[in-house]
Amino acid sequence: MEIVFLGTGTSHGVPMIGCDCVVCRSDDPKDNRLRPSIYIIGDDGTRVLIDTTPDLRQQCLREAIARVDAVVYTHAHADHILGFDELRRFNILSKRSLPVYGDSATLQALRRTFSYAFDAGAPVGGGVPDASLMVIDGPFEVGKLRLQPLTVMHGTRPVLGFRLGRFAYLTDCNAVPDETMAQLGGLDVLVLDVLRHRPHPTHFSLKEAVAVASEIGAGSTYFTHMCHDLGHAATCAALPDGLSLAYDRLRISCS
């Protein structure tokens, strides 16, 4: 399968509004980070979108994405769900309802935030997204892609990461419970949250993320959800072998 990084930035994105720091003014395209999301292309052609960021339209146009077979949510924070309305375009293209997966709390938040899409009298024909909400209560399949949900802690709140074969995606977390660590053996590729150098109450610092990545021991680890504290080139140059910052438009293959 192929994984496309649609966005690798924190909730503010990089550059941040009104900031003139070195990273926000950088001319390195790898320092330009939209909000965090990935797009997975299975070996059978199945397309899965993880999270719908406020930048979803821009991300899909940039990557020429014209097909989504299912959307999977990690949690319901704004930077992960506010592109939900853009899904109506994929309804038009596919001429069907779109399966949308999340835990119970996330699906309830979608119903509240986008109540107009779930009203009994909601317009059809492209006026609102047509989503079939599916509660994640264990491993599930989209096409031939098998997604195993993984619990990670985002501050005091449990949210979801996912494992697909020898690939795992753990964004927005500052702790990985022991039971989840036990499910992360034998990875070729790990994608893991890191926000900045300084500690944060809901995200890994760089030092913390490196320690967790080393414990998991994936063949390669890519960090995501970075703020403007972490310049791409300088940070990558200081990381141990096998660890690097992801960047928007990065494409990797994994079994």
C-alpha positions as CSV (number, residue, x, y, z in Angstrom):
1,M,0.0,0.0,0.0
2,E,1.0,3.6,-0.4
3,I,0.6,6.3,2.2
4,V,0.4,10.0,1.2
5,F,0.9,12.6,3.8
6,L,-1.7,15.3,3.1
7,G,-0.7,17.4,6.1
8,T,1.9,17.2,8.9
9,G,1.4,20.3,10.9
10,T,-0.2,21.2,14.2
11,S,-3.6,22.8,14.5
12,H,-2.3,26.2,13.6
13,G,-0.5,25.0,10.5
14,V,2.9,26.2,9.5
15,P,3.5,29.1,8.7
16,M,1.3,30.4,11.5
17,I,-0.8,33.5,11.1
18,G,1.1,36.6,12.1
19,C,4.4,34.9,12.8
20,D,7.8,35.9,11.4
21,C,10.0,33.2,13.0
22,V,12.7,31.5,10.9
23,V,10.5,28.4,10.2
24,C,7.4,30.4,9.3
25,R,9.5,32.5,6.9
26,S,11.4,29.4,5.5
27,D,11.7,28.9,1.8
28,D,12.0,25.1,2.3
29,P,8.7,23.6,1.1
30,K,9.1,20.9,3.8
31,D,8.5,23.6,6.4
32,N,5.1,24.4,5.0
33,R,2.7,22.1,6.9
34,L,-1.1,21.9,6.5
35,R,-3.2,20.3,9.2
36,P,-2.5,16.5,9.8
37,S,-4.0,13.8,7.6
38,I,-3.0,10.9,5.5
39,Y,-4.5,9.2,2.4
40,I,-4.0,5.4,2.1
41,I,-4.1,3.6,-1.3
42,G,-4.4,-0.2,-0.8
43,D,-2.9,-2.8,-3.1
44,D,-6.4,-3.5,-4.4
45,G,-7.0,0.2,-5.2
46,T,-9.0,1.0,-2.1
47,R,-8.7,4.6,-1.0
48,V,-9.0,5.5,2.7
49,L,-8.8,9.0,4.1
50,I,-7.8,9.4,7.8
51,D,-9.2,12.7,9.2
52,T,-10.8,15.6,7.3
53,T,-8.8,18.7,8.1
54,P,-9.8,22.3,7.5
55,D,-7.3,22.1,4.5
56,L,-9.0,19.1,2.9
57,R,-10.0,20.8,-0.3
58,Q,-6.6,22.2,-0.8
59,Q,-5.0,18.9,0.0
60,C,-7.1,16.9,-2.4
61,L,-6.6,19.4,-5.3
62,R,-2.9,19.4,-4.7
63,E,-2.7,15.6,-4.8
64,A,-5.3,15.1,-7.5
65,I,-7.5,13.0,-5.2
66,A,-10.8,12.2,-6.9
67,R,-11.8,9.1,-4.9
68,V,-12.4,8.2,-1.3
69,D,-13.9,4.9,-0.4
70,A,-14.1,5.5,3.4
71,V,-13.1,8.1,6.0
72,V,-11.6,7.1,9.3
73,Y,-11.4,9.5,12.2
74,T,-8.8,9.6,15.0
75,H,-10.8,12.0,17.2
76,A,-13.0,15.1,16.9
77,H,-10.8,18.0,17.4
78,A,-11.3,20.9,15.0
79,D,-8.0,20.3,13.0
80,H,-9.2,16.7,12.3
81,I,-12.8,17.1,11.4
82,L,-13.6,20.6,10.0
83,G,-13.2,19.5,6.4
84,F,-16.2,17.2,6.8
85,D,-18.3,19.3,4.5
86,E,-15.9,18.7,1.6
87,L,-16.9,15.0,1.6
88,R,-20.1,15.9,-0.4
89,R,-17.9,16.2,-3.5
90,F,-16.9,12.6,-3.1
91,N,-20.6,11.6,-2.8
92,I,-21.2,13.3,-6.1
93,L,-18.2,11.6,-7.7
94,S,-19.1,8.1,-6.4
95,K,-22.9,8.5,-6.5
96,R,-23.2,6.9,-3.1
97,S,-23.1,7.4,0.6
98,L,-19.6,7.5,2.2
99,P,-18.8,5.2,5.1
100,V,-17.4,7.2,8.0
101,Y,-15.7,5.4,10.8
102,G,-15.0,6.7,14.3
103,D,-15.4,5.9,18.0
104,S,-18.7,6.7,19.6
105,A,-17.5,10.1,21.0
106,T,-16.2,11.2,17.6
107,L,-19.4,10.3,15.7
108,Q,-21.5,12.1,18.3
109,A,-19.3,15.2,17.9
110,L,-19.8,15.0,14.1
111,R,-23.5,14.9,14.5
112,R,-23.4,17.9,16.8
113,T,-20.9,20.0,14.8
114,F,-22.5,19.2,11.4
115,S,-26.1,18.7,12.5
116,Y,-27.3,20.2,9.2
117,A,-26.0,17.1,7.4
118,F,-27.9,14.7,9.6
119,D,-31.3,16.5,9.9
120,A,-34.2,14.5,8.5
121,G,-34.9,17.2,6.0
122,A,-31.3,17.7,4.8
123,P,-31.1,18.4,1.1
124,V,-29.8,15.7,-1.2
125,G,-27.8,16.0,-4.5
126,G,-24.7,17.6,-3.1
127,G,-26.1,20.1,-0.7
128,V,-24.7,18.3,2.4
129,P,-22.4,15.3,3.0
130,D,-24.0,11.9,2.8
131,A,-22.2,9.9,5.5
132,S,-23.0,6.5,6.8
133,L,-21.6,6.6,10.4
134,M,-19.9,3.4,11.5
135,V,-18.8,2.9,15.1
136,I,-15.4,1.5,15.5
137,D,-15.5,-1.3,18.2
138,G,-12.7,-3.5,16.9
139,P,-10.7,-4.2,13.7
140,F,-12.6,-3.5,10.5
141,E,-12.0,-3.8,6.8
142,V,-12.4,-1.3,3.9
143,G,-11.9,-3.3,0.7
144,K,-8.9,-5.5,1.4
145,L,-7.4,-3.0,3.9
146,R,-7.7,-4.2,7.5
147,L,-7.5,-1.4,10.1
148,Q,-6.8,-2.3,13.7
149,P,-7.7,0.6,16.1
150,L,-5.2,1.5,18.7
151,T,-5.8,3.5,21.9
152,V,-3.4,6.3,22.6
153,M,-3.7,9.2,25.1
154,H,-4.2,12.8,24.0
155,G,-3.8,14.4,27.4
156,T,-6.4,12.8,29.6
157,R,-8.5,11.7,26.6
158,P,-8.2,8.4,24.8
159,V,-8.2,8.8,21.0
160,L,-7.5,6.4,18.2
161,G,-4.5,5.5,16.2
162,F,-4.5,2.7,13.6
163,R,-2.4,-0.2,12.4
164,L,-2.6,-1.5,8.9
165,G,-0.3,-4.5,8.3
166,R,3.3,-3.4,9.1
167,F,2.3,0.3,9.2
168,A,1.0,2.3,12.2
169,Y,-0.3,5.9,12.5
170,L,-0.4,7.5,15.9
171,T,-1.1,11.2,15.7
172,D,-2.1,13.5,18.5
173,C,-0.8,11.7,21.6
174,N,1.4,12.1,24.6
175,A,1.3,8.6,25.9
176,V,1.0,5.1,24.5
177,P,-0.6,2.6,26.9
178,D,1.1,-0.7,27.6
179,E,-1.7,-2.7,25.8
180,T,-1.1,-0.6,22.7
181,M,2.6,-0.9,22.9
182,A,2.1,-4.7,22.8
183,Q,0.3,-4.3,19.5
184,L,3.1,-2.4,17.8
185,G,5.7,-5.0,17.3
186,G,7.1,-5.9,13.9
187,L,6.4,-2.5,12.2
188,D,8.2,-1.4,9.0
189,V,6.9,2.1,9.3
190,L,5.6,4.1,12.4
191,V,4.1,7.6,12.2
192,L,4.2,9.2,15.6
193,D,3.1,12.6,17.1
194,V,5.7,15.2,18.0
195,L,4.9,18.9,18.6
196,R,8.0,20.7,19.7
197,H,11.1,20.6,21.9
198,R,9.4,21.8,25.1
199,P,7.0,19.5,27.0
200,H,3.3,19.8,26.3
201,P,0.2,18.5,28.2
202,T,-1.3,16.7,25.2
203,H,1.5,16.0,22.7
204,F,4.9,14.4,22.7
205,S,7.9,16.6,22.9
206,L,10.7,15.6,20.5
207,K,12.7,14.0,23.3
208,E,9.7,12.0,24.4
209,A,8.8,11.0,20.9
210,V,12.3,9.8,20.1
211,A,12.2,7.6,23.3
212,V,8.9,6.1,22.4
213,A,9.9,5.5,18.8
214,S,13.1,3.8,20.0
215,E,11.1,1.5,22.3
216,I,8.7,0.5,19.5
217,G,11.6,-0.1,17.1
218,A,10.0,0.2,13.7
219,G,12.2,0.0,10.7
220,S,11.5,3.7,10.0
221,T,9.7,6.3,12.0
222,Y,8.2,9.5,10.7
223,F,7.1,12.3,13.0
224,T,4.0,14.3,12.3
225,H,1.9,17.2,13.9
226,M,4.9,19.5,14.2
227,C,4.6,23.2,15.1
228,H,6.9,25.9,13.9
229,D,9.5,25.2,16.6
230,L,10.8,22.3,14.5
231,G,12.5,23.3,11.3
232,H,12.7,20.3,8.9
233,A,16.3,20.3,7.9
234,A,17.9,21.2,11.2
235,T,15.7,18.8,13.2
236,C,16.2,15.8,10.8
237,A,20.0,16.4,10.9
238,A,20.0,15.9,14.7
239,L,17.7,12.8,14.8
240,P,19.0,9.2,15.2
241,D,19.2,7.0,12.1
242,G,15.8,5.7,11.1
243,L,13.9,8.7,12.5
244,S,12.9,11.8,10.6
245,L,10.2,14.4,10.3
246,A,7.5,13.7,7.8
247,Y,6.5,16.5,5.4
248,D,3.5,17.3,3.3
249,R,3.4,15.4,0.0
250,L,5.7,12.7,1.3
251,R,4.7,9.3,-0.2
252,I,5.9,6.0,1.3
253,S,5.1,2.4,0.5
254,C,4.6,-0.3,3.2
255,S,3.2,-3.8,3.3
